[in-house]
């Protein structure tokens, strides 16, 4: 999906769900409720001399070869996956 198609209904961060990372994830929710934050934690942010900031997981994965880096950065964080399974699972099982 792309914001060129339409705006996402929700933008979430892993640190809203217990993972101390910063990585925006857009959600296009057709018939699903927005996810409620489950365990907000402080994100681990690297700050460089230039003032630029980067999530620690992105900094760590920057050292990997291109293919491994792509794979590492595309993984879904555990906290987000658990929130999706729990919240949307309950929603769907309860007949919307």
C-alpha positions as CSV (number, residue, x, y, z in Angstrom):
1,X,0.0,0.0,0.0
2,X,1.0,3.6,-0.4
3,X,-0.1,6.9,0.8
4,X,-0.5,7.8,-2.9
5,X,-3.5,5.4,-3.0
6,X,-5.1,6.8,0.2
7,X,-4.0,7.9,3.6
8,X,-3.7,5.2,6.3
9,X,-6.3,5.0,9.0
10,X,-3.6,4.6,11.7
11,X,0.2,5.1,12.0
12,X,1.7,3.1,14.9
13,X,5.2,2.7,16.5
14,X,6.7,-0.4,18.0
15,X,7.3,1.5,21.3
16,X,3.5,1.8,21.7
17,X,3.5,-2.0,22.0
18,X,6.5,-2.8,24.2
19,X,9.3,-2.9,21.7
20,X,11.8,0.0,22.4
21,X,12.2,0.8,18.7
22,X,11.0,3.7,16.5
23,X,9.7,2.7,13.1
24,X,6.5,4.1,11.7
25,X,4.1,1.5,10.4
26,X,1.0,2.6,8.4
27,X,-2.2,0.6,8.7
28,X,-5.0,0.7,6.1
29,X,-7.9,-0.7,8.1
30,X,-10.9,-1.9,6.0
31,X,-13.5,-2.9,8.5
32,X,-11.1,-3.2,11.5
33,X,-10.8,-1.0,14.5
34,X,-7.7,1.0,15.2
35,X,-5.2,-0.8,17.5
36,X,-5.0,0.4,21.1
37,X,-1.6,0.9,22.6
38,X,-0.8,-1.9,25.0
39,X,2.6,-1.2,26.6
40,X,4.2,2.2,25.8
41,X,7.9,2.2,26.5
42,X,10.7,4.8,25.8
43,X,12.2,4.2,22.4
44,X,16.0,3.6,22.1
45,X,17.2,6.4,19.9
46,X,20.8,7.1,18.7
47,X,21.7,10.8,18.4
48,X,24.6,11.7,16.2
49,X,26.9,14.8,16.4
50,X,25.1,16.2,13.4
51,X,21.8,16.1,15.4
52,X,20.4,13.3,13.2
53,X,18.5,10.6,15.1
54,X,18.0,6.9,14.3
55,X,16.4,4.0,15.9
56,X,18.9,1.6,17.5
57,X,17.6,-1.3,15.4
58,X,18.1,0.6,12.2
59,X,21.6,1.6,13.4
60,X,22.5,-2.0,14.2
61,X,21.1,-3.3,10.9
62,X,23.0,-0.6,8.9
63,X,26.1,-2.7,9.4
64,X,24.6,-5.8,7.6
65,X,24.9,-6.7,3.9
66,X,22.1,-5.2,1.8
67,X,19.9,-8.4,1.6
68,X,20.2,-9.2,5.3
69,X,19.5,-5.5,6.1
70,X,16.3,-5.6,4.0
71,X,15.1,-8.8,5.7
72,X,15.9,-7.5,9.2
73,X,14.1,-4.2,8.7
74,X,11.0,-5.8,7.2
75,X,10.2,-8.0,10.2
76,X,7.1,-7.3,12.3
77,X,7.8,-6.5,15.9
78,X,6.5,-9.0,18.5
79,X,4.4,-6.4,20.4
80,X,2.6,-5.2,17.3
81,X,1.9,-8.8,16.2
82,X,0.6,-9.7,19.6
83,X,-1.7,-6.6,19.6
84,X,-3.0,-7.5,16.1
85,X,-3.7,-11.1,17.1
86,X,-5.3,-10.2,20.4
87,X,-7.4,-7.1,19.4
88,X,-8.4,-8.0,15.9
89,X,-8.8,-11.7,16.8
90,X,-11.3,-10.8,19.5
91,X,-13.0,-8.3,17.2
92,X,-13.5,-11.0,14.5
93,X,-14.4,-13.8,16.8
94,X,-17.1,-11.6,18.4
95,X,-18.8,-11.1,15.0
96,X,-17.6,-7.5,14.5
